[in-house]
Amino acid sequence: MTKRAATGAMIGLALGDALGFPTEFNDVPSILAKTGPWREMGLPRPAIVTDDTQMTLALARGMRTAAERGPVGPLRLTRPVREEFVDW
């Protein structure tokens, strides 16, 4: 099986987003009171991903589209990324 670093990065991002969502904008003492030690923290149910993950996935799709069309640069990225953000 081929390793896919980008896929792993996106999964890690979504999991981190879901883990962080319930405690976003809380200070450390509040987080510890809610969840206990972070190494023992389970994935919330439901595991919610936020617009942070959604926008990152849109950016990744736009980058993939640009790469499929040839060498990636700012001008080649503009249209597919804009289209993904508008679709989002």
Helices and strands as residue ranges (DSSP letters): H 5-20, G 21-23, H 28-35, G 38-40, H 51-68, H 74-87
